[in-house]
Amino acid sequence: MRLRLAVLGDSIGAGHGASEPEDTLSRRLVRGLRDAGFDARGRVFALAGAGSDSLAGQADKALEWQPRLAVIVIGANDVVARRPPQEAAELLGHAVRRLRDDGIEVVVAPAPDLSTTPRVPSFLRGAVHAASERIRRAQVVSATAAGAVVADPDGRTSEAFRHDHALFSADRFHPSSAGYAVIAGELLPYVLAAATSVTGREATP
């Protein structure tokens, strides 16, 4: 059985900043699924610059493709746009519910801590950290209630980026290829567990 993986969300889901296509998040996740024995195929619906208000349209397109597994990476642009945390969370929850209603397993990577990016001036880092955390906390509650599994619940990925600026691309904001390796490494166990759930359920008579 072929396992279709849809990647929704923002520029991280789209792979912006990676040096090579094979280094993007979607390609790394598909490769990890295949290495684990899944006949996986991926498609990216994520868009650079997208906020949570773009998820409904992305979900529409993803549902037409009929994936069995979806990864949503969202929140950074909601922080930048100062979207109210509850609004961002509700938009995410709505997208998750639509996918779950179609039987799709959903893994959510919530807002990163944007205070770790080198482009944020030191005097703003406290405020940016607080804004990132407010959206992230609201997202975790909403996504979980809607039936998603939340990856990186303790924010270890952001801490890795805080301590190693080589994980950022030349624009000092998006991940580099090395950064995508870190993100994919954190997400992959959750994606593999979701894939196992899908294949086990569909194999049951």
C-alpha positions as CSV (number, residue, x, y, z in Angstrom):
1,M,0.0,0.0,0.0
2,R,1.3,3.4,-1.0
3,L,1.4,5.9,1.9
4,R,0.7,9.5,0.8
5,L,2.2,12.2,3.0
6,A,0.9,15.8,2.6
7,V,3.0,18.6,4.0
8,L,1.0,21.8,4.9
9,G,2.0,25.1,6.4
10,D,4.6,27.8,5.8
11,S,8.1,28.2,4.4
12,I,9.6,25.5,6.6
13,G,7.0,23.0,5.2
14,A,7.9,24.4,1.7
15,G,11.6,23.9,2.3
16,H,12.7,27.5,1.9
17,G,16.4,27.9,2.7
18,A,17.5,24.3,1.9
19,S,20.5,24.1,-0.5
20,E,19.1,21.1,-2.4
21,P,15.6,19.7,-2.9
22,E,16.7,16.5,-1.2
23,D,17.4,18.5,1.9
24,T,13.9,19.9,2.4
25,L,11.6,18.7,5.2
26,S,9.2,16.8,2.9
27,R,12.0,14.9,1.1
28,R,13.7,14.0,4.4
29,L,10.5,12.7,5.9
30,V,9.6,10.6,2.8
31,R,13.1,9.2,2.8
32,G,12.8,8.3,6.5
33,L,9.5,6.6,5.9
34,R,11.0,4.6,3.0
35,D,14.0,3.6,5.1
36,A,11.5,2.3,7.6
37,G,9.8,0.1,5.0
38,F,6.9,2.3,4.0
39,D,6.1,2.8,0.3
40,A,5.9,6.6,0.8
41,R,5.2,9.4,-1.5
42,G,5.1,13.1,-0.5
43,R,3.5,16.2,-1.8
44,V,4.0,19.8,-0.5
45,F,1.0,22.1,-0.1
46,A,2.8,24.5,2.2
47,L,3.5,28.0,1.0
48,A,6.3,30.4,1.9
49,G,4.8,33.3,3.9
50,A,1.7,31.4,4.9
51,G,0.0,32.0,8.2
52,S,-2.7,29.9,9.8
53,D,-5.3,31.6,7.7
54,S,-3.9,29.8,4.7
55,L,-4.4,26.3,6.1
56,A,-8.1,26.0,5.0
57,G,-7.1,26.4,1.4
58,Q,-4.1,24.1,1.7
59,A,-6.3,21.5,3.4
60,D,-8.8,21.7,0.4
61,K,-6.0,20.9,-2.0
62,A,-4.5,18.2,0.1
63,L,-7.9,16.4,0.5
64,E,-8.2,16.3,-3.3
65,W,-4.9,14.3,-3.3
66,Q,-6.3,11.9,-0.7
67,P,-3.3,11.5,1.6
68,R,-3.4,9.2,4.6
69,L,-0.9,11.2,6.6
70,A,-0.3,15.0,7.0
71,V,2.3,17.1,8.6
72,I,1.4,20.7,9.4
73,V,4.3,23.2,10.2
74,I,2.8,26.5,11.1
75,G,3.0,29.5,13.4
76,A,6.1,31.5,12.6
77,N,4.3,34.0,10.3
78,D,1.5,34.3,12.8
79,V,4.0,35.5,15.3
80,V,5.5,37.9,12.8
81,A,2.0,39.2,11.9
82,R,1.0,39.5,15.6
83,R,-2.0,37.3,15.0
84,P,-3.9,36.8,18.3
85,P,-2.9,33.4,19.7
86,Q,-6.5,32.1,20.0
87,E,-7.3,33.0,16.5
88,A,-4.2,31.2,15.1
89,A,-5.0,28.2,17.3
90,E,-8.6,28.0,16.1
91,L,-7.6,28.2,12.4
92,L,-5.1,25.4,13.0
93,G,-7.7,23.3,14.9
94,H,-10.2,23.7,12.1
95,A,-7.7,22.5,9.5
96,V,-6.8,19.5,11.7
97,R,-10.4,18.5,12.2
98,R,-11.1,18.6,8.5
99,L,-8.2,16.3,7.8
100,R,-9.0,14.0,10.7
101,D,-12.7,13.8,9.6
102,D,-11.3,12.2,6.4
103,G,-9.4,9.6,8.4
104,I,-6.0,11.3,7.9
105,E,-3.4,11.0,10.7
106,V,-2.0,14.5,11.4
107,V,1.3,15.6,13.0
108,V,1.6,19.2,13.9
109,A,4.8,21.2,14.4
110,P,3.7,24.3,16.2
111,A,5.3,27.8,16.2
112,P,9.1,27.9,16.7
113,D,10.7,30.3,19.1
114,L,11.5,33.1,16.7
115,S,13.7,34.8,19.3
116,T,16.4,32.3,18.3
117,T,16.8,33.7,14.8
118,P,19.9,35.9,14.3
119,R,17.8,38.6,12.6
120,V,16.0,39.4,15.8
121,P,17.8,42.2,17.7
122,S,18.8,41.3,21.2
123,F,16.5,44.0,22.8
124,L,13.5,42.4,21.2
125,R,14.2,38.7,22.0
126,G,12.3,38.7,25.2
127,A,9.1,40.0,23.6
128,V,9.5,37.7,20.6
129,H,10.1,34.7,22.8
130,A,6.9,35.5,24.8
131,A,4.8,36.0,21.6
132,S,6.1,32.7,20.2
133,E,5.3,30.9,23.4
134,R,1.7,32.3,23.6
135,I,0.9,31.1,20.1
136,R,2.6,27.8,20.6
137,R,0.8,27.0,23.8
138,A,-2.6,27.8,22.2
139,Q,-1.7,25.7,19.2
140,V,-0.8,22.7,21.3
141,V,-4.2,22.8,23.0
142,S,-6.2,23.3,19.9
143,A,-4.4,20.8,17.7
144,T,-4.5,18.1,20.4
145,A,-8.2,18.7,20.9
146,A,-8.8,18.4,17.2
147,G,-7.1,15.0,17.1
148,A,-3.5,15.8,16.0
149,V,-0.3,14.6,17.5
150,V,2.0,17.5,18.4
151,A,5.6,17.0,17.7
152,D,8.5,18.6,19.6
153,P,6.3,19.4,22.6
154,D,9.2,20.7,24.7
155,G,10.7,23.0,22.0
156,R,14.0,21.1,21.7
157,T,14.3,22.1,18.1
158,S,14.3,25.8,18.9
159,E,16.9,25.3,21.5
160,A,19.2,23.6,18.9
161,F,18.8,26.6,16.7
162,R,19.5,29.0,19.6
163,H,22.9,27.4,20.2
164,D,24.0,26.7,16.6
165,H,23.5,29.5,14.1
166,A,24.8,27.2,11.3
167,L,21.3,25.7,11.3
168,F,20.1,29.0,9.7
169,S,20.4,29.7,6.0
170,A,22.1,32.7,4.5
171,D,19.0,34.9,5.2
172,R,19.5,34.3,8.9
173,F,15.8,33.4,9.3
174,H,15.0,30.2,7.5
175,P,16.6,26.8,8.2
176,S,19.7,25.7,6.3
177,S,20.0,22.2,5.0
178,A,21.6,21.3,8.4
179,G,18.6,23.0,10.1
180,Y,16.2,20.9,8.1
181,A,18.1,17.8,9.2
182,V,17.4,18.8,12.8
183,I,13.7,19.5,12.2
184,A,13.2,16.3,10.3
185,G,15.0,14.3,13.0
186,E,12.6,15.6,15.6
187,L,9.5,15.1,13.5
188,L,10.3,11.7,12.1
189,P,9.5,9.5,15.1
190,Y,6.0,11.1,15.3
191,V,5.5,10.6,11.5
192,L,6.6,7.0,11.7
193,A,4.2,6.3,14.6
194,A,1.4,7.9,12.6
195,A,2.3,5.9,9.5
196,T,2.3,2.7,11.6
197,S,-1.2,3.6,12.9
198,V,-2.4,4.2,9.3
199,T,-1.1,1.0,7.9
200,G,-2.2,-1.1,10.9
201,R,-5.7,0.3,10.7
202,E,-6.1,-0.2,7.0
203,A,-4.6,-3.7,7.2
204,T,-7.2,-4.8,9.7
205,P,-10.1,-6.7,8.1
